């Protein structure tokens, strides 16, 4: 790698790790591991690879393929996620969160959000926030691909979300950081690093965590993580948390790790802390700390909603949309300016409250609009895990046709039935087409099309 490690970083690591720092520096100049996490709700034949020890759905790949040209990625059969960051799934392994509520405070681009989405199941809810609108849009695209229909993507400052006091069973803060853990993967991370930036990150991390703590219910679990090595942003922030909120903290149940994983563990007060160094563990730099809020009476508070823009669907329109979804009796369908969105009955009122106070970018599963009594389906419905697969024809296509479809180009109409069809690749839905006579209308969203040849 052409860009040398920042000198101040080198000095700080030598001070923190002693002679072991040289092994870290050597590892940072080696090729990064390539890993994915498969979607258990969309079983498909993806890449072969070695299992990630701490992630049941994680796989190491021998080399980096052209992911952009794999239709299974676009269909949500897997997510390209760095192995170390998949450790959050292991942190929650012992928690029964089906039907639970998880806040992902700094969520884009969505790798951890999809972990939490799987964890809470169809009847649960994940609120995924990012303060950048462009990043929140990218997060929404990944949520749609994953297809669980149980995520609300919002774009707000943490202080706004903190108005939902003691709402969540788990609050995860993957905080903005100096990015030292990306030094192996991204040359620009080395060039952009500065000690002043570290100090700015620490201040921001404390601000976010103070607000996040307010949203966690008594007995709930806080996960703090960064992709950096330095003690200021990692152990130092944890020590600050203990000073600020320690009276309300208790240790979480012991999280088991195996020696062969190479994870460096430590405890700070009630926190369990985990460091990933690339010369020890098979992944990039990552830090995670876990604690529970002490038990007590829950004061679940949220801003009051005077009027909701989400209008319940009724009559023939409700019947038309319901036929597109398995278990539709468990769903509540709402119209937002003519666009129909589906939510599980257990969370719809929560979504109404969130939408009444926060800027929602995407939520639930967008089903489409009704014209002359018939649903014109939208792309997220094709990728929804609980789409009723008997409503329209599902047509398996070749790799060439799948890529042409994803490029929003013409594909042969003869293989499809008249009307709306679902385009399938290796058993995974990648979107809708509509055959009209001898031509085929490609319904893939223009803003998602593949530009790479």
C-alpha positions, 0 to 999 in steps of 0.5 A, a space after each residue: 500500500 502506497 500510503 504509509 501509516 500515520 506517524 502519530 497512529 504508529 506511536 500510539 499503537 506502540 504505546 498501547 500494544 508494546 512490541 506487538 504493535 509491529 505485528 499489527 503494522 505488518 498485518 495492515 499491509 496484507 490483503 484484507 479478508 473477503 466475507 459475506 453473511 447469507 440471508 437465512 430467510 432466502 436460502 440460495 446457492 451462493 459462494 462457497 467459503 469457510 465459516 466465520 467462527 462467531 457468525 452462523 451465517 458468515 462466510 470467508 471467500 478465497 477471493 473477491 468476486 465481482 459482487 455487482 454482477 451477481 444477481 443474488 446480491 441484488 435479490 438479498 440472498 446475502 450481504 457483503 459484510 466485514 467478518 469482524 462486524 458480524 460479531 454483533 450477531 454473536 453478542 445477541 445469540 443468547 437473547 430471544 428478541 423475536 417480536 422485540 424492538 432494536 434501535 440501530 442509531 448509526 445504521 448506514 449502510 445497513 450490514 448490522 441493521 440486516 442482522 437485527 432485522 433477522 433477529 427480531 423476526 416478522 413481528 419485531 421492529 428495527 429503527 435504523 437511523 442515519 443523519 445523512 439523507 444520502 446514506 439513509 437512502 442507501 440504507 433503505 435500498 439494503 433493507 429492501 433487498 433483505 426483505 424482512 419488512 420490519 425496518 423503519 429507516 429514519 434520518 434524524 439527530 440522536 436527540 430527536 430519537 431520544 424522545 422515544 424514552 425506554 422504547 427499545 430492547 436493544 440499542 446499538 451504537 456503531 459510532 462514527 470513528 477515526 476508522 483505523 480499522 479500515 487502514 488495510 482495506 481503504 488507503 484513503 482512511 490512512 490519508 484522512 486520519 489525524 489525532 485531532 479527528 480522534 478527539 472530535 470523534 470521542 466528543 461525538 461518540 459521547 453525545 450519541 451514547 448519552 442520547 442512546 442510553 435514554 432510549 433503552 428500556 430497563 433490562 435492555 442491552 446496549 452495544 457500543 462499537 467502532 471500527 478503530 483501535 485507539 483506546 480514546 474512542 474505545 476503552 476511554 468512551 466505555 470508561 466515560 459511560 461507566 462514570 456517567 451511567 454506571 449506577 444504572 448499569 449491570 453486566 450482561 450474561 457472559 458472552 462466550 468466545 473461543 481462543 481460536 477466534 483471536 479476539 482480545 477480551 477485557 472488562 471495564 466495570 460492568 462492560 464486556 469488551 472485545 477487540 479485533 486486531 487483524 494480526 490476531 483475528 480473521 477480520 478488520 479492526 473492530 471494537 465492541 462493548 456490551 452492558 445491560 441497563 438495570 432492571 426497574 419500572 419501564 416509563 415508555 414515553 413517546 411524543 404524541 401523534 395528533 394525526 397520522 398520514 398513514 391511512 388504514 386500507 379498507 374494503 376491496 383495496 384491502 382485499 386486493 393487497 392482502 392476496 399478495 402477502 402470506 399471513 395477510 391477517 397478521 398484517 396492517 396495510 396503510 396508504 401514504 399518499 396513494 402508496 400502500 405499505 404493509 406492517 405487522 399488526 404488532 408494530 403498526 401503532 409504533 410505526 405511526 408514533 415514529 412517523 409522527 415525530 421523526 423523518 421517515 425515509 422508508 418503512 415496512 414493505 412498500 407494496 405499490 399503488 392500486 389502479 382500477 382495483 388492481 395492485 401495480 406492485 412495486 419492487 420491494 414487494 418482489 423481494 419481500 420474504 412473505 410475498 405470496 408466491 402463487 399470485 403471479 408467475 415466477 420465471 427462472 432466467 439465465 445469468 445473461 437475462 438476469 444481468 440485462 434485467 438488472 441493467 434495465 435493458 430489454 429481455 426476451 418476452 417469450 419466457 414470461 406469461 402475459 401480465 406481471 411476472 417475478 424474475 427469479 435467479 437461482 430461486 431468488 426473486 430479483 424484481 418484477 416484469 410485465 409482459 404485454 403481448 410480444 414485448 416486456 416492460 422491465 419494472 426494475 427501479 431506474 436508480 438501482 440499475 447496474 451500470 457496470 458492464 
